[in-house]
Amino acid sequence: MYKILAINPGSTSTKFGVFEDEKLIKEYKVVHTAEELKQYPTMELEAQYRKTLIEEMLKKDKISLGSFSAYSCRGGILKPIESGTYFVDDNVIFDSLHSPVDHPSNLGSLIGDALSKQYGPKAYITDPPSTFEAPKIATISGLPQIERKLRCHALNHKAIAKKYCKEKHLDYNAVNLIVAHIGGGISVGIHHNGKIIDITDATGEGSFSPERAGSLPVLQFADLCFSGKYTHKEVRKLLVGNGGFTAYLQTNDVKEIIRRAQSGDENAKLYFDAFVYQIAKDVGAMATVVNGKVDAILLTGGICYSQYFTDCLLARVKWIAPCFIYPGEEELQALNQGVLAVLKGEEKAKTY
């Protein structure tokens, strides 16, 4: 039996779970406020803070950190790499600390590395956001100075696609699936024969999200950047953090926005409808990548808990292919599965 600690740091929470083989023995979730995290201005300090929380909660439940076979950590926004499970080494740590995007996923390897050095078990990452499987044609932007990065929620994308195939007795390596992860960030991608061959970059493309602007009219955006009203840092914050619903409705709470839209708030309904409209367009665009030959559309992420939202989206896309809903995310389970396959010798751990 293998015992694995899966660690998934997010922008407002730290989730971690204790697994014995495939069974989740206990799941933990610590919620963080913005004010709380402001006390830790560097990644190293925040990683140490979250590591201490994990240690304290496991100690309270009398679970020894040295008793694990391995630590499985959410990977950060690194250089583009192929799908798989990787050892956490000095290169992973360096690129996590110097990631081009400030994102909580970068903390995962730092926490795992610190635990590994203190308690012994090896640390791994699986399918980080920089997982890259697209052909060259998908990276062309329109300017040679800019290449599409295609960063996404690869961990949950892969987990949900494989779960669907297992339920339907299908070979993941022989189907075409559109997967839409719809939560705090949004990524809509096409899975073709076991690879994500195109996807909306969750940090700067596609639909706007609760806090992200998504794709923008570029000439107007260029004028905004050089208007003299914003610093470079402020512009980046407009794109990720202060965009989307936050900019239009002064809240990132989608439940509240839906409540307002359903209760007659015409402004809230307009932007909610635009949100659905934009995601539906991204789903339709991904169908063209495989010439319309889509076996299924899978909707996942926290916003998919809302039937009102999924009903609105399905009304626009269900003509493309059969649709299936997997609310929330299964990232802890995916982290466990990735490392478990390595420990069992079913897959080989890769070096970053």
Secondary structure, DSSP 8 states (H G I E B T S, - for coil): --EEEEEEE-SSEEEEEEEETTEEEEEEEEE--HHHHTT--SHHHHHHHHHHHHHHHHHHTT--GGG-SEEEEE--S-S-B-SSEEE--HHHHHHHHT-SS--GGGHHHHHHHHHHHHH--EEEEES-TTB----GGGGEEEETTEE------HHHHHHHHHHHHHHTT--GGG-EEEEEEESSSEEEEEEETTEEEEE--TTTSSS--SSB--S--HHHHHHHHTSSS--HHHHHHHHBTSSHHHHHHS---HHHHHHHHHTT-HHHHHHHHHHHHHHHHHHHHHHHHTTT--SEEEEEEGGGG-HHHHHHHHHHHTTTS-EEEEEB--HHHHHHHHHHHHHTTSS--B--
